[in-house]
């Protein structure tokens, strides 16, 4: 994972250090999670994972082989 340097206000850094000690988490994890939350990355990752779990467990589209046969027949008729 690449690293970067950032400048923080003293009170922000103190708050991050306090949270790090209380939750026994590295500073980099706290900052990375905060940035991901700000950008909405963690929510989109969670949403993708939920969709994947739903699709892989429940197979709402049926079996892949059946779907693939139908798509193949449709493609043949278009040509």
C-alpha positions as a Markdown table, in Angstrom:
| # | Residue | x | y | z |
|---|---|---|---|---|
| 1 | Unk | 0.0 | 0.0 | 0.0 |
| 2 | Unk | 1.5 | 3.4 | -0.9 |
| 3 | Unk | 2.1 | 5.9 | 1.8 |
| 4 | Unk | 1.6 | 9.7 | 1.9 |
| 5 | Unk | 2.4 | 12.6 | 4.2 |
| 6 | Unk | -0.3 | 14.8 | 5.5 |
| 7 | Unk | -0.3 | 17.9 | 7.7 |
| 8 | Unk | -2.8 | 17.9 | 10.6 |
| 9 | Unk | -3.7 | 20.4 | 13.2 |
| 10 | Unk | -2.3 | 19.7 | 16.6 |
| 11 | Unk | -5.8 | 19.0 | 18.1 |
| 12 | Unk | -6.7 | 16.6 | 15.3 |
| 13 | Unk | -3.5 | 14.7 | 15.8 |
| 14 | Unk | -4.0 | 14.6 | 19.5 |
| 15 | Unk | -7.6 | 13.2 | 19.0 |
| 16 | Unk | -6.2 | 10.5 | 16.6 |
| 17 | Unk | -3.6 | 9.5 | 19.1 |
| 18 | Unk | -6.2 | 9.3 | 21.9 |
| 19 | Unk | -8.5 | 7.1 | 19.7 |
| 20 | Unk | -5.5 | 5.0 | 18.8 |
| 21 | Unk | -4.7 | 4.3 | 22.5 |
| 22 | Unk | -8.3 | 3.7 | 23.5 |
| 23 | Unk | -9.1 | 1.3 | 20.6 |
| 24 | Unk | -5.6 | -0.2 | 20.2 |
| 25 | Unk | -5.6 | 0.7 | 16.5 |
| 26 | Unk | -2.7 | 2.0 | 14.4 |
| 27 | Unk | -2.9 | 5.7 | 13.5 |
| 28 | Unk | -2.8 | 4.8 | 9.8 |
| 29 | Unk | -5.9 | 2.6 | 10.2 |
| 30 | Unk | -7.9 | 5.4 | 11.8 |
| 31 | Unk | -6.9 | 7.9 | 9.2 |
| 32 | Unk | -7.5 | 5.5 | 6.3 |
| 33 | Unk | -10.9 | 4.5 | 7.6 |
| 34 | Unk | -11.8 | 8.2 | 8.1 |
| 35 | Unk | -10.8 | 9.1 | 4.5 |
| 36 | Unk | -12.7 | 6.1 | 3.1 |
| 37 | Unk | -15.8 | 7.1 | 5.0 |
| 38 | Unk | -15.5 | 10.7 | 3.8 |
| 39 | Unk | -15.2 | 9.5 | 0.2 |
| 40 | Unk | -18.0 | 6.9 | 0.6 |
| 41 | Unk | -15.6 | 4.1 | -0.3 |
| 42 | Unk | -16.3 | 1.9 | 2.7 |
| 43 | Unk | -20.1 | 2.0 | 2.0 |
| 44 | Unk | -19.6 | 1.1 | -1.7 |
| 45 | Unk | -17.3 | -1.8 | -0.8 |
| 46 | Unk | -19.9 | -3.0 | 1.7 |
| 47 | Unk | -22.6 | -2.7 | -0.8 |
| 48 | Unk | -20.7 | -4.6 | -3.4 |
| 49 | Unk | -19.9 | -7.4 | -0.9 |
| 50 | Unk | -23.6 | -7.6 | 0.1 |
| 51 | Unk | -24.6 | -7.9 | -3.6 |
| 52 | Unk | -22.0 | -10.6 | -4.2 |
| 53 | Unk | -23.1 | -12.5 | -1.1 |
| 54 | Unk | -26.8 | -12.3 | -2.2 |
| 55 | Unk | -26.1 | -13.4 | -5.7 |
| 56 | Unk | -23.8 | -16.2 | -4.8 |
| 57 | Unk | -26.1 | -17.6 | -2.0 |
| 58 | Unk | -29.6 | -17.2 | -3.4 |
| 59 | Unk | -28.8 | -17.4 | -7.2 |
| 60 | Unk | -31.7 | -15.1 | -8.0 |
| 61 | Unk | -31.0 | -15.5 | -11.7 |
| 62 | Unk | -31.0 | -19.3 | -11.6 |
| 63 | Unk | -28.2 | -21.5 | -12.6 |
| 64 | Unk | -25.5 | -19.9 | -14.8 |
| 65 | Unk | -25.7 | -22.7 | -17.3 |
| 66 | Unk | -29.4 | -22.1 | -18.0 |
| 67 | Unk | -28.8 | -18.4 | -18.3 |
| 68 | Unk | -25.8 | -18.9 | -20.6 |
| 69 | Unk | -27.8 | -21.2 | -22.9 |
| 70 | Unk | -30.5 | -18.6 | -23.3 |
| 71 | Unk | -28.0 | -15.8 | -24.0 |
| 72 | Unk | -26.2 | -18.0 | -26.5 |
| 73 | Unk | -29.5 | -18.7 | -28.4 |
| 74 | Unk | -30.4 | -15.1 | -28.4 |
| 75 | Unk | -27.0 | -14.1 | -29.8 |
| 76 | Unk | -27.3 | -16.7 | -32.6 |
| 77 | Unk | -30.7 | -15.3 | -33.6 |
| 78 | Unk | -29.3 | -11.8 | -33.8 |
| 79 | Unk | -26.6 | -12.7 | -36.3 |
